[in-house]
Amino acid sequence: MRIEWQDHLHGFTVEWADEQRYVLSQGNMLYTTGSLAAPLELRALGAFPSPHWQQFVAKIRSAQRLLRFLYYNVMRLPDNGDLFVTFKNGAGIFRNGSFIPVSGFLRPSKFLRGACAMDRSGGIYMGEYASNPGRTPVLLYHLPPRSTCVEVVHEFAAGTVRHVHGVYYDPYENHIWCSTGDREKECQILKTADGFRTFDVAGKGDETWRAVSLVVTPDHVYYGMDAEFRQNYIFRIDKHSGRRESLGEVDGPVYYSRQLGKEILFGVSAEGCPSQVANRASLWAVQGDTISRILSIDKDAYPRHFMPGTFHFNLGPAREGGECFCYCNGLKGADQRTVGLFADA
């Protein structure tokens, strides 16, 4: 794998990439381009509606991080090229230069990066992510194809989970996978074949089942633990037998991951939790049964209220040749920089 810093992308996040175009964000603005070569030639797609005071204050980088004034999900819909997006605690659709808010949510919620599942029909599943100290019921939503209003498809009973970490589509078996947390008994990974009317639990009950993101391949589901209090590992679940195996330990909790060519990438976050010896973010690659650390950067000086140190992978299928772009958030000397990762031929 080749790793190259993309200094001309400083301040921009590559949100989505496919064979036709890239979508980039800066604050609440979205742009598109056919090439990421310097100099960038960007066309504005529009802005997620936000209060004027937030737009003004968020020009200060520390305030932007404190407010979480950023996109978490940008996904191109299959029928007409519309973009489904989540920004802060809201969601909407960019269509032909206009913004359409998505309605039907029973309360505001954030949805973690890359944690919304788009099925083969273009429908989107997403689960509530909030602090939820009282452990009230937690909802899973579905946005039907070509709709702008979500519907509730499942409710986790009060006291059973803190929140949903992510929902992920399995295109090989037409299943949806879901991960929840945070306390030991709340940690679980489950899957459904019928839109959450029923589901099977792959595993639950302790922090070894605490995961944010999942990567689904034809035969396996991969994840990195998001544990606060115990050593973190990368696991692989056999989709047919249900057997889980550890591929090795990593140096902290994993938030985000994605596949690139023959490798699967995992981003360890710098959150300074008890399980993390050094407050440092790192990128790990898995190929076959081998895991290796390919990049490591210390957390910057800002406390966790200004966001942990994270690597944000772009969403969308890898373009021909294999590439992805990883935005650095809250990392020493690398905040708002992007590193390009290119698969070996």
C-alpha positions, 0 to 999 in steps of 0.5 A, spaced: 500 500 500 502 506 498 501 512 503 501 519 500 499 526 504 494 530 500 496 537 502 492 541 497 486 538 500 487 541 507 481 543 510 476 539 505 474 532 507 473 527 501 466 525 503 464 520 497 468 517 491 465 513 486 467 512 478 463 518 476 465 523 482 468 526 488 464 529 493 468 534 498 465 538 504 468 544 508 464 546 514 456 545 512 458 546 504 458 540 499 462 540 493 463 536 487 469 534 482 471 529 477 478 529 479 482 530 486 488 533 482 491 539 484 489 545 483 482 543 485 476 545 480 470 544 485 463 546 483 458 547 489 452 543 491 449 547 496 450 548 504 446 544 510 441 549 513 444 552 519 443 558 524 448 564 522 451 564 528 453 557 528 456 558 521 460 564 523 463 561 530 465 555 526 469 558 522 474 558 528 477 550 528 476 549 535 469 552 535 467 547 529 470 541 533 466 543 539 459 544 535 461 538 531 459 542 525 461 537 520 458 532 515 458 525 518 455 521 512 454 523 505 451 517 500 450 517 493 443 514 492 443 509 486 436 512 482 438 519 480 444 521 484 441 525 489 445 525 496 443 523 502 447 526 508 447 527 515 450 533 519 450 534 526 444 532 529 440 532 522 439 529 515 437 531 508 437 530 501 441 534 496 437 534 489 438 538 483 441 544 487 436 544 492 436 541 499 430 537 502 430 536 510 428 528 512 422 528 516 419 523 521 425 523 526 422 522 533 427 527 536 434 529 534 440 524 533 447 524 530 448 518 526 456 516 526 460 516 520 459 511 515 454 508 520 448 508 515 446 502 511 444 503 504 441 497 501 440 494 494 434 498 493 436 505 495 433 504 502 437 507 508 437 504 515 440 508 521 440 508 528 440 513 534 446 515 537 446 520 543 449 520 550 442 517 553 444 517 560 437 515 562 437 509 558 431 510 554 428 506 548 433 507 542 430 507 535 432 504 528 429 508 522 428 506 515 428 511 509 424 508 504 427 509 496 425 516 493 422 518 500 424 524 505 420 521 511 423 516 515 419 510 519 421 507 525 423 499 524 425 497 531 425 500 538 430 497 543 427 497 550 429 502 555 435 500 559 437 495 554 442 499 550 445 506 550 445 507 543 446 504 536 453 505 533 452 503 526 448 499 521 451 496 515 449 492 509 451 485 507 450 486 499 452 478 498 446 476 503 442 482 503 442 482 510 443 488 515 448 488 521 447 492 527 452 494 533 450 497 539 453 499 546 456 501 551 456 497 557 458 490 557 451 487 557 449 493 552 454 491 547 452 486 541 452 485 534 446 482 530 443 481 523 437 481 520 434 479 513 427 482 514 428 489 516 429 488 523 422 485 524 426 479 527 434 478 528 439 474 530 445 476 535 452 474 533 454 475 540 453 480 546 455 481 553 462 484 554 466 489 551 469 484 546 462 485 542 463 493 543 464 495 535 463 501 532 464 499 524 463 493 521 466 491 514 462 485 510 466 481 505 463 474 502 465 470 508 466 474 514 465 480 518 471 484 520 471 489 526 475 492 531 473 493 538 471 499 541 473 498 548 474 503 554 477 498 559 480 492 556 485 491 551 482 492 544 483 486 538 481 486 531 476 480 530 473 476 524 466 472 524 465 467 519 458 468 516 456 461 515 459 458 522 458 464 526 465 462 529 469 468 531 477 469 531 482 474 534 487 477 528 491 480 533 491 486 538 491 494 536 493 500 540 486 503 542 479 503 540 477 503 533 471 507 530 472 507 523 474 502 518 473 500 510 475 495 505 481 497 500 483 492 495 485 486 498 486 489 505 481 492 510 483 498 514 482 500 521 482 507 524 484 507 532 482 513 535 486 517 540 480 518 546 485 517 552 481 512 555 483 507 560 485 501 555 489 506 551 496 506 554 498 512 549 493 517 547 495 516 539 491 515 533 493 509 528 491 506 522 492 498 521 491 494 515 489 487 515 490 482 509 489 475 510 491 473 517 496 478 518 495 485 521 500 491 521 500 498 523 501 503 517 501 510 520 501 513 527 499 520 530 499 523 537 493 526 539 493 534 539 493 539 545 485 540 545 481 536 550 476 530 548 470 535 548 473 538 542 473 531 539 477 525 540 483 524 535 480 520 529 481 518 522 475 519 517 475 514 511 471 517 505 465 513 503 463 510 497 466 504 493 473 504 491 475 507 484 478 502 479 485 501 481 483 502 489 484 508 493 481 512 499 482 518 502 483 519 510 481 525 513 485 527 520 481 530 525 484 532 532 491 529 531 498 533 532 500 537 526 495 533 522 488 536 523 484 537 517 490 534 513 488 528 508 492 522 507 491 518 500 491 510 501 492 507 494 492 499 494 497 495 491 496 493 483 
